Amino acid sequence: MQTIKFLSTIMATALLVAAPVYAQNNSGPPQSSPALTKKEVRAQNRQTEHAVRKALVATKGLNTAGIVILVKNGAVTLDGSVPDSSQIPLAQNAAESAAQGKSVTNKLTIKEPGN
């Protein structure tokens, strides 16, 4: 009787040890995400541009009239001019917060009076 209990215990232990081996996922190497179509890339660029523009307009003390937002493959570029130098970092910070981890290049200049 004790031999049967002993063998049952050994069999149960063997099953518990072997179970994780069979539970492994053999799906192969991780699949990469499919390449986006040009239409999907343009749509994402428009969404990013809209988010950045919304953030710039919502920023207190920032004159957005001379700011142009360019987005290419998710990379954001701020171009154009602002009335004074204190607005350049305001625009940079707003764009970075809205761009969701995408790169932001700031090419803003100070608009000279009379130009």
C-alpha positions as CSV (number, residue, x, y, z in Angstrom):
1,M,0.0,0.0,0.0
2,Q,2.8,2.4,0.9
3,T,4.5,1.5,-2.4
4,I,1.4,2.6,-4.3
5,K,1.2,5.9,-2.4
6,F,5.0,6.5,-3.0
7,L,4.7,5.8,-6.7
8,S,1.6,8.0,-7.0
9,T,3.5,10.8,-5.3
10,I,6.4,10.4,-7.7
11,M,4.1,10.4,-10.7
12,A,2.2,13.5,-9.5
13,T,5.5,15.3,-8.9
14,A,6.8,14.3,-12.4
15,L,3.6,15.6,-14.0
16,L,3.9,18.9,-12.1
17,V,7.5,19.3,-13.2
18,A,6.8,18.4,-16.8
19,A,3.6,20.4,-17.2
20,P,5.3,23.8,-17.8
21,V,7.4,22.3,-20.6
22,Y,4.3,21.5,-22.5
23,A,2.7,24.8,-21.7
24,Q,5.3,26.9,-23.6
25,N,4.2,28.9,-26.5
26,N,5.9,27.8,-29.7
27,S,4.7,30.6,-31.9
28,G,8.1,31.3,-33.3
29,P,10.0,34.6,-33.4
30,P,8.0,37.7,-32.6
31,Q,6.2,39.2,-35.6
32,S,7.0,42.7,-36.6
33,S,4.2,45.1,-37.2
34,P,3.2,45.4,-40.8
35,A,4.5,48.4,-42.7
36,L,2.2,51.4,-42.8
37,T,0.8,52.5,-46.1
38,K,1.4,56.1,-47.4
39,K,-2.2,56.9,-46.6
40,E,-1.8,55.7,-43.0
41,V,1.4,57.7,-42.5
42,R,-0.2,60.9,-43.8
43,A,-3.2,60.3,-41.5
44,Q,-0.8,59.9,-38.5
45,N,1.1,63.0,-39.6
46,R,-2.1,65.0,-39.7
47,Q,-3.1,63.8,-36.3
48,T,0.2,64.8,-34.9
49,E,0.1,68.2,-36.5
50,H,-3.4,68.8,-35.2
51,A,-2.4,67.8,-31.6
52,V,0.7,70.1,-31.7
53,R,-1.4,73.0,-33.1
54,K,-4.0,72.5,-30.4
55,A,-1.3,72.5,-27.7
56,L,0.3,75.7,-29.2
57,V,-3.0,77.6,-29.3
58,A,-3.8,76.5,-25.7
59,T,-0.5,77.8,-24.4
60,K,-1.0,81.1,-22.6
61,G,1.2,84.0,-23.8
62,L,2.1,82.3,-27.1
63,N,1.4,84.1,-30.3
64,T,0.9,81.3,-32.9
65,A,0.2,83.5,-35.9
66,G,3.7,83.1,-37.4
67,I,4.3,79.5,-36.4
68,V,4.2,76.8,-39.1
69,I,4.1,73.1,-38.1
70,L,5.6,70.5,-40.4
71,V,5.3,66.8,-39.7
72,K,7.1,64.2,-41.7
73,N,7.1,60.5,-40.7
74,G,6.2,61.6,-37.2
75,A,9.1,64.1,-36.8
76,V,7.8,67.6,-35.9
77,T,9.4,70.8,-37.1
78,L,8.4,74.2,-35.8
79,D,9.2,76.9,-38.4
80,G,8.4,80.5,-38.8
81,S,8.7,83.4,-36.4
82,V,7.5,84.7,-33.0
83,P,7.4,88.3,-31.7
84,D,10.0,87.8,-28.9
85,S,12.5,85.3,-27.7
86,S,10.5,84.2,-24.6
87,Q,8.0,82.5,-26.9
88,I,10.4,80.1,-28.5
89,P,10.8,77.8,-25.4
90,L,7.0,78.1,-24.8
91,A,6.4,76.7,-28.3
92,Q,9.1,74.1,-27.9
93,N,7.6,72.8,-24.6
94,A,4.0,72.7,-25.9
95,A,5.1,70.9,-29.1
96,E,7.1,68.3,-27.1
97,S,4.2,67.6,-24.8
98,A,1.8,67.1,-27.7
99,A,4.1,65.1,-30.0
100,Q,3.9,62.1,-27.7
101,G,7.6,61.1,-27.7
102,K,8.3,62.1,-31.3
103,S,11.2,64.3,-32.1
104,V,10.6,68.1,-32.2
105,T,13.0,70.4,-34.1
106,N,12.6,74.1,-33.3
107,K,13.5,76.4,-36.2
108,L,11.6,79.4,-34.8
109,T,13.1,82.9,-35.2
110,I,12.4,86.2,-33.7
111,K,10.4,88.5,-36.0
112,E,12.1,91.8,-36.5
113,P,10.0,94.9,-36.1
114,G,8.7,96.2,-39.5
115,N,9.1,92.8,-41.3
